[in-house]
Amino acid sequence: MGAPRPDLRRYLIPLGPVVVFAASNFPFAFSVAGGDTASALAAGCSVVLKGHSGHPALSAATARVVVAALESVHAPQGLFALITGTEAGRLALEHPLVKAGAFTGSIPGGRALFDIASSRPEPIPFYGELGSVNPVFATVAGAAREGFVEGFVASFTAGSGQFCTKPGVLVVPRRAGVPARLAANVFPATAALLNPRIQEGYVRELRDLAGRAEIDRIVCDDDGWLADPPTPTLLRADIAAVLADPESLVAEVFGPTALVVEYDREEQLLELCAVLSGQLTVTVFAAESDAVAPALLDEAAQKAGRVLWNQWPTGVSVTYAQQHGGPYPATTAVGTTSVGAAAIERFVRPVAFQGVPDGLLPAELQEANPLGIGRRVDGVRVG
């Protein structure tokens, strides 16, 4: 008979003040009152929200709504505050009272903030969502599915290609004739990008990618592809070229553009997936009987936080099972999600009490459970 174990009781407490950097592409869902703010407040943290320069008036108006809502339930003063400007955001992240940061945006911007958070005298967690091309891999059977081409066009052009889950790379068998099918498809009307900085970045990134010798143009309106607003553009490359230089050719272009990659052997799907960097999503279009499917799904799980089967990745469901994250550079914290119920876990930390008298324990841990909350006692779920 072993020695008795100590009385251990563990619960979660708020990290402390959080700096949230609002996104440009979702002025509601990922901005002032978006998921990061909601998760941090739900965890019991105060929030300093750095508004995005792309929608300053909307940010200020939304902040007033948030402050009024908190006041209506008698929340502590200063639980939420809006700041503006790049320098203000940097200073807030460096402040010794701040205990975490959350960000949705570009790789350069997110990496700069991540480095600040990591190099503080007291490093803090930084939950950054940075970039993803969300590749789609299709077998012969997958590319032959009804609505395959139409679904891809609808997905990569949704929101003028400004979704973080936009499928930016489509990998298809050469014999399926997908480029010709895409060229014959009807594309949506042009729509303006969200702000001038996104438009300028889109034109620069698209011009760089399209100008490479390895790239052909499938769908490209000579008068509109670099215009404001831009028309949808589709590029094409051979898989041999992409495997030779994946870092340059598998690049995020934030706007209504995607790259179609043609292959000859299904084993090349595994080769390409293996050399990709971290992604938010990887999609597989195939039949269950396809020999490559099991290995491809396994490889996809190594590269992304969400793996889809015969569905397009653009929509993100806010549920308990959702995972919106992935290996770097998709995010800076691979074990977390910024969407779904589990997002709250980013802003809490565990504390265990050992041998503390019941009357001195936090109410959440007392034997009588005065708060009536669900708990696990000796490994068994109670309440």
PyMOL commands that set and color helices and strands:
alter all, ss='L'
color gray80, all
select helices_A, chain A and resi 35-42+56-72+86-94+107-119+140-143+148-161+174-176+178-183+196-210+239-244+246-249+267-275+293-303+341-347+358-360+363-365
alter helices_A, ss='H'
color red, helices_A
select strands_A, chain A and resi 8-14+18-21+47-50+80-83+100-104+126-129+136-138+169-173+216-219+233-238+257-263+279-285+304-309+348-354+375-377+380-382
alter strands_A, ss='S'
color yellow, strands_A
deselect
rebuild
show_as cartoon
